[in-house]
Amino acid sequence: MLILLNIFRAFALILNSVITIFLVILFARVVLSWIRLPYNPVIQAIYAATEPILRPIRKRLPVSWGIDFSPMIVFMILLVLRIVVVDSMLDYVHFYRERYLHP
């Protein structure tokens, strides 16, 4: 049972790391959108990594005053995923580990 709990905990921590890395990349995209360096390969990689997530949200949101709110929506979705899913998984592991080790 402890092995399964450790695997579940590892999956939660990996998911948390992936969400954190994507949040950093998304923040970098927002900051770099104010700076015009179109031929930099790092910036192109950041845009290529974030565009598939932002494009469907951008299509559904109306453009207001030329401001793109899709990164903010993705930030909120990712933070909710981190709070609800990852924290719930870690709480589940903690609860059942305590029940298993201290019956």
KAKAWO-V477827 format. One record per run of one state. SS is the DSSP state (2 for helix, 1 for strand, 0 for the rest). FROM is the first residue (numbers start at 1). LEN is the number of residues. If there is no record, write none. Layout:
BEGIN
((SS;FROM;LEN) (SS;FROM;LEN))
END
This chain:
BEGIN
((0;1;1) (2;2;31) (0;33;8) (2;41;20) (0;61;3) (1;64;1) (0;65;2) (1;67;1) (0;68;2) (2;70;32) (0;102;2))
END
